[in-house]
Amino acid sequence: MYVPPIPAKKAVGNTKLTFLEERCFLLSMFLKQLSRCPYLVESQEFGIFVTSKGNNLQRELTLLPELSPEKQLDRISQYYSFMGEIKDSEIAEEEI
């Protein structure tokens, strides 16, 4: 699943006004990209990300139940359409 990349941090020169303005712009773009991904915006993880006070973010995320691959698929399947099941006979016809 696509997750937009978060803008990189800068260790040196991170208090310069031009850097701060650029970082603010890039973080705004990051949030706009996230908002175009309903499977992210509607997730519990995103809710924690936007409401967390900062230092508790990782702790709060680790408290979420771990999902099996099947439950993960169930969770995201509403955002995607599938063609249906592929039968063995259909595969054999395509290979010929």
Rosetta blueprint (number, residue, H / E / L):
1 M L
2 Y L
3 V L
4 P L
5 P L
6 I L
7 P L
8 A L
9 K L
10 K L
11 A L
12 V L
13 G L
14 N L
15 T L
16 K L
17 L H
18 T H
19 F H
20 L H
21 E H
22 E H
23 R H
24 C H
25 F H
26 L H
27 L H
28 S H
29 M H
30 F H
31 L H
32 K H
33 Q H
34 L H
35 S H
36 R L
37 C L
38 P H
39 Y H
40 L H
41 V H
42 E L
43 S L
44 Q H
45 E H
46 F H
47 G H
48 I H
49 F H
50 V H
51 T H
52 S L
53 K L
54 G L
55 N L
56 N L
57 L H
58 Q H
59 R H
60 E H
61 L H
62 T H
63 L L
64 L L
65 P L
66 E L
67 L L
68 S L
69 P H
70 E H
71 K H
72 Q H
73 L H
74 D H
75 R H
76 I H
77 S H
78 Q L
79 Y L
80 Y L
81 S L
82 F L
83 M L
84 G L
85 E L
86 I L
87 K L
88 D H
89 S H
90 E H
91 I H
92 A H
93 E H
94 E H
95 E H
96 I L
